[in-house]
């Protein structure tokens, strides 16, 4: 099957959408990392107590 050709405006729109999706994924990963780091700090404090 032949790929569908897109004009410039369609490509720009698609790229913007992909960037927004990537940004959302990055935010989710950052939140998980923050949560994990907070849990590790809490666990370490609890071990020292």
C-alpha positions in Angstrom: 0.0 0.0 0.0 1.3 3.4 -0.9 1.8 6.0 1.8 -0.5 8.9 1.9 1.2 12.2 0.9 0.5 15.1 3.2 0.8 18.8 2.5 2.9 21.1 4.6 0.0 22.3 6.8 -1.0 18.7 7.6 2.5 17.8 8.5 2.8 20.8 10.8 -0.5 19.9 12.4 0.6 16.3 12.9 4.0 17.3 14.3 2.3 19.7 16.8 0.0 17.0 18.0 2.9 14.5 18.4 4.8 17.1 20.4 1.9 17.7 22.7 1.6 13.9 23.2 5.3 13.6 23.9 5.1 16.5 26.4 2.3 14.7 28.2 4.3 11.5 28.4 7.3 13.4 29.7 5.2 15.0 32.4 3.9 11.6 33.4 7.4 10.2 33.6 8.6 13.2 35.7 5.7 12.8 38.1 6.5 9.1 38.5 10.2 9.9 39.1 9.3 12.6 41.7 6.9 10.2 43.4 9.6 7.5 43.5 12.3 9.9 44.8 9.9 11.2 47.5 9.1 7.6 48.6 12.9 6.8 48.7 13.5 9.8 50.9 10.6 8.9 53.2 11.8 5.3 53.5 15.3 6.4 54.3 14.0 8.8 57.0 11.8 6.0 58.5 14.8 3.7 58.5 16.9 6.2 60.5 14.1 6.7 63.0 
